[in-house]
């Protein structure tokens, strides 16, 4: 399998952010065109598995009264409640055996957008010898952005797979602004499949 713009090697890990049923079309907090990330992520996951490189998947894993929910005064509808179908990973991602699952937002408060927020992900990556994280998932302007900025702050090199992320775009252009911010902070923008058009 060849992904021309994505050529991971030793020291790289793939970080798949929050690709869960509730964030896909028909879900409780659907990201517009969220299904578009699935094909590129499947190819990236297969490539990392083929090369024996780490794959980590983050997920929202909320209690029913999580602080981000509208019923508790938060900005979002209830979503990704632990042990419900909405919190399941998207069908068909085909994670390899041994994929590391990182759960976030597991207590009522505080909220947690970043995969590094009180999860121990940084030390886990360090223990695996990871120097660069390659990131795709949902949503560009929230959990992907927060995860990428935290990874950079912790000293990891970061690449964002622009064809494997989609934005909520509460305000038009939020996703593009988030990509620009990540790039300005030092993340490299790449494509999982082919070159950027």
C-alpha positions in Angstrom: 0.0 0.0 0.0 1.3 3.4 -1.0 0.2 6.7 0.4 2.4 9.2 -1.4 2.0 12.2 1.0 2.1 10.0 4.1 5.3 8.1 4.8 5.5 7.2 8.5 8.5 5.6 10.0 10.1 4.8 13.4 9.1 7.3 16.0 5.7 8.0 14.4 2.3 7.3 15.9 -1.1 7.7 14.3 -3.6 9.5 16.6 -7.2 9.0 15.5 -9.3 11.6 17.4 -12.9 10.9 18.4 -14.3 9.2 15.3 -17.4 8.0 17.1 -21.0 7.4 16.0 -22.4 10.5 17.7 -20.1 12.7 15.7 -21.1 11.1 12.3 -24.1 12.0 10.2 -27.2 11.0 12.2 -25.4 11.2 15.5 -26.3 13.4 18.5 -23.6 15.9 17.6 -23.0 15.3 14.0 -20.0 16.9 12.3 -21.0 18.0 8.7 -19.5 15.6 6.2 -17.9 13.7 9.2 -18.1 10.4 7.2 -15.5 11.9 4.8 -12.7 11.1 7.2 -13.3 7.4 7.2 -11.7 6.5 3.9 -8.4 8.4 4.5 -8.2 7.1 8.1 -8.8 3.5 7.0 -5.8 3.9 4.6 -3.7 5.5 7.3 -4.5 2.9 9.9 -3.7 0.1 7.4 -0.3 1.7 6.6 0.6 2.1 10.2 -0.4 -1.5 11.0 1.5 -2.8 8.0 4.7 -1.0 9.3 4.2 -2.1 12.9 3.8 1.5 14.1 1.5 2.6 17.0 -2.1 3.5 16.5 -3.9 5.4 19.3 -7.6 6.2 19.2 -9.1 8.9 21.5 -12.7 9.0 22.5 -15.2 11.1 24.4 -16.4 8.8 27.2 -18.8 11.0 29.1 -21.1 10.4 32.2 -24.8 11.2 31.6 -24.5 14.5 33.4 -21.3 15.8 31.8 -20.7 19.5 32.1 -20.6 20.1 28.3 -24.2 18.9 27.9 -26.9 21.6 27.4 -28.9 20.1 30.3 -26.0 21.1 32.6 -25.5 24.5 31.0 -22.9 23.4 28.4 -22.8 24.2 24.7 -23.5 20.7 23.3 -26.3 18.2 23.1 -25.7 15.0 25.2 -23.2 12.9 23.2 -20.7 10.0 23.5 -22.2 8.8 26.9 -20.0 5.9 28.1 -21.2 2.4 27.2 -23.8 3.7 24.7 -23.9 3.1 20.9 -23.2 6.7 20.3 -19.9 6.5 22.0 -18.8 3.5 19.8 -16.1 4.1 17.2 -17.3 4.4 13.7 -18.0 1.1 12.0 -15.3 0.0 9.5 -12.3 1.8 10.9 -10.7 -1.6 11.5 -8.2 -0.8 14.2 -5.3 -3.2 14.4 -4.9 -5.6 17.4 -3.2 -3.7 20.2 -4.6 -0.3 19.3 -4.4 2.0 22.4 -7.7 3.5 23.5 -7.6 6.8 25.3 -10.8 7.9 27.0 -11.3 11.6 27.9 -14.0 13.6 29.6 -14.7 10.6 31.9 -15.8 12.7 34.9 -18.6 15.2 35.2 -16.2 18.1 35.2 -14.1 19.6 33.8 -14.6 19.3 30.1 -11.8 17.8 28.0 -11.2 18.5 24.3 -7.6 17.4 24.1 -6.6 13.7 24.0 -3.8 14.8 26.4 -6.1 16.3 29.0 -5.7 14.2 32.2 -5.4 11.0 30.1 -1.7 10.2 30.5 -1.3 10.1 26.8 2.0 12.1 26.8 3.9 9.6 29.0 2.3 6.7 27.0 3.7 8.1 23.8 7.0 8.7 25.4 7.2 5.1 26.6 6.5 4.0 23.0 9.4 6.1 21.7 7.1 8.4 19.7 8.6 11.6 18.5 5.9 12.6 16.0 2.1 12.2 16.0 0.1 12.1 12.8 -3.4 13.3 13.6 -6.8 12.8 11.9 -10.4 12.7 13.2 -13.1 14.9 14.5 -13.6 17.8 14.8 -10.9 20.0 13.3 -11.9 23.1 15.3 -12.4 21.4 18.7 -10.8 18.1 19.7 -8.4 17.8 16.8 -7.2 21.4 17.4 -6.8 21.0 21.1 -5.0 17.7 20.8 -2.6 19.0 18.2 -1.8 22.2 20.2 -1.1 20.1 23.3 1.1 17.7 21.4 3.1 20.6 20.1 3.4 22.1 23.6 4.7 18.8 24.9 7.5 18.8 22.3 6.1 16.3 19.8 6.4 17.0 16.1 2.9 16.9 14.6 1.4 16.3 11.1 -2.3 16.9 10.5 -4.0 14.9 7.8 -6.1 17.5 6.1 -8.2 15.0 4.2 -8.9 13.1 7.4 -10.4 15.9 9.5 -13.7 17.8 9.3 -15.0 20.8 11.3 -18.1 21.7 13.2 -17.9 25.2 11.8 -20.2 26.8 14.5 -19.0 30.0 12.8 -18.2 29.7 9.1 -14.5 29.2 8.5 -13.7 27.8 12.0 -12.2 24.7 10.5 -9.9 26.6 8.2 -8.9 29.0 10.9 -8.0 26.0 13.2 -5.9 24.5 10.5 -4.1 27.8 10.0 -3.5 28.2 13.7 -2.1 24.6 14.0 0.2 25.3 11.1 1.4 28.6 12.5 2.2 26.8 15.8 4.4 24.3 14.0 2.2 21.5 12.8 2.7 20.2 9.2 -0.3 19.8 7.0 -0.3 16.6 5.0 -2.7 14.4 3.1 -3.3 10.8 3.9 -4.1 9.9 0.3 -2.3 11.5 -2.6 -1.1 15.1 -2.7 -3.1 18.1 -1.6 -5.2 19.3 -4.6 
